[in-house]
Amino acid sequence: MTVSVLIVDDHPVVRTGLRAVIDANARTDVVGEAATGEEAVTLAEHLRPDVVLCDLRLGEGMDGIATTRALRALEAAPAVLILTTFDRDAEVMGALEAGAGGYLLKDVAPEAIVDALVTVAAGGTYLPQELASRVITGIRKPLPRLTERETDVLRLLATGISNREMAGRLFVSEATVKSHLVHIFAKLGADNRAHAVHVARESGLL
């Protein structure tokens, strides 16, 4: 049986290229295209594709993870395969937790995209070995949990402003900011401000 595919990407050129790859293979067939997550959900309700091939970043509106969650909540829920340039652990885990059946990077061979589409359409999971290993490691060693205020401090920290400026923006004392930084450094295993920002970005916390 031919697997029907809905392509979701905010770049027309990318959609055109993916359509050419998918339609050139006898196992897959494109039934529609969407530029936004909202459009993808509407089309999926009407077209009922077997798989939605979705980018992670979709410009304004719903991102790929929110779109995946909405698609998987439909009565006739399609399988979802994420195809993106972003491979941070938090994004991979977020997509899988939202219900995606697979996660691929855009530098893969065309045949790998088709293989992945067929696999997730059949109810399977498709992850490149490197990503699969990282997911397993992430499950064994979950991301650090920051409080809402620690997250606020971390975001300000990434802008490079001083403790005094952070205190002013958050309407707290400079001593409180320093206390939050101590907790943030401990949770991230960071030695200094720059290291904390680096770890946070690598883990998807920023």
Backbone hydrogen bonds, N-H to C=O, Kabsch-Sander energy under -0.5 kcal/mol:
donor,donor_aa,acceptor,acceptor_aa,energy
3,V,27,R,-3.0
4,S,2,T,-0.5
5,V,29,D,-2.6
6,L,51,V,-2.2
7,I,5,V,-0.5
7,I,32,G,-2.4
8,V,53,L,-3.1
9,D,34,A,-2.2
15,R,11,H,-2.1
16,T,12,P,-2.3
17,G,13,V,-2.2
18,L,14,V,-2.6
19,R,15,R,-2.5
20,A,16,T,-2.0
21,V,17,G,-1.9
22,I,18,L,-2.8
23,D,19,R,-2.9
24,A,20,A,-1.2
25,N,22,I,-1.1
28,T,25,N,-1.3
29,D,3,V,-2.4
31,V,5,V,-2.9
32,G,5,V,-1.0
34,A,7,I,-2.6
37,G,62,M,-0.6
40,A,36,T,-1.9
41,V,37,G,-2.1
42,T,38,E,-1.9
43,L,39,E,-2.7
44,A,40,A,-2.6
45,E,41,V,-1.7
46,H,42,T,-1.2
47,L,43,L,-3.7
48,R,44,A,-1.7
50,D,4,S,-0.9
51,V,4,S,-2.1
52,V,79,A,-2.5
53,L,6,L,-2.7
53,L,51,V,-0.5
54,C,52,V,-0.8
54,C,81,L,-2.6
55,D,8,V,-2.2
58,L,56,L,-0.6
64,G,56,L,-3.3
67,T,63,D,-2.4
68,T,64,G,-2.3
69,R,65,I,-2.2
70,A,66,A,-2.1
71,L,67,T,-2.7
72,R,68,T,-2.5
73,A,69,R,-0.7
74,L,71,L,-1.3
77,A,74,L,-0.8
77,A,75,E,-0.8
79,A,50,D,-2.5
81,L,52,V,-2.8
82,I,102,G,-2.3
83,L,54,C,-2.4
84,T,104,L,-2.4
89,D,202,E,-0.6
91,E,88,R,-0.7
92,V,88,R,-2.2
93,M,89,D,-2.9
94,G,90,A,-2.1
95,A,91,E,-2.2
96,L,92,V,-2.2
97,E,93,M,-2.7
98,A,94,G,-1.5
99,G,95,A,-0.6
99,G,96,L,-1.0
100,A,95,A,-2.4
101,G,80,V,-3.0
102,G,80,V,-0.9
103,Y,126,Y,-1.8
104,L,82,I,-3.2
106,K,84,T,-1.9
108,V,105,L,-1.6
112,A,109,A,-1.0
113,I,109,A,-1.2
114,V,110,P,-1.7
115,D,111,E,-2.6
116,A,112,A,-2.4
117,L,113,I,-2.4
118,V,114,V,-2.4
119,T,115,D,-2.2
120,V,116,A,-2.6
121,A,117,L,-1.9
122,A,118,V,-1.2
123,G,120,V,-1.5
124,G,119,T,-2.4
126,Y,101,G,-2.1
127,L,125,T,-0.5
132,A,128,P,-2.7
133,S,129,Q,-2.4
134,R,130,E,-1.9
135,V,131,L,-2.4
136,I,132,A,-2.2
137,T,133,S,-2.2
138,G,134,R,-2.6
139,I,135,V,-2.1
140,R,136,I,-2.0
141,K,137,T,-2.4
146,L,144,P,-0.6
151,T,147,T,-2.3
152,D,148,E,-1.8
153,V,149,R,-2.4
154,L,150,E,-2.5
155,R,151,T,-2.3
156,L,152,D,-1.9
157,L,153,V,-2.6
158,A,154,L,-1.8
159,T,156,L,-1.1
160,G,157,L,-1.5
161,I,156,L,-0.9
166,M,162,S,-2.3
167,A,163,N,-2.6
168,G,164,R,-2.0
169,R,165,E,-2.1
170,L,166,M,-2.2
171,F,167,A,-0.9
172,V,167,A,-2.0
177,V,173,S,-1.7
178,K,174,E,-2.3
179,S,175,A,-2.0
180,H,176,T,-2.3
181,L,177,V,-2.4
182,V,178,K,-2.0
183,H,179,S,-1.8
184,I,180,H,-2.6
185,F,181,L,-2.9
186,A,182,V,-2.0
187,K,183,H,-2.4
188,L,184,I,-2.3
189,G,185,F,-1.1
190,A,185,F,-2.3
196,A,192,N,-2.2
197,V,193,R,-2.2
198,H,194,A,-2.3
199,V,195,H,-2.7
200,A,196,A,-2.3
201,R,197,V,-2.3
202,E,198,H,-2.3
203,S,199,V,-2.0
204,G,201,R,-0.8
205,L,200,A,-2.4
206,L,200,A,-1.2
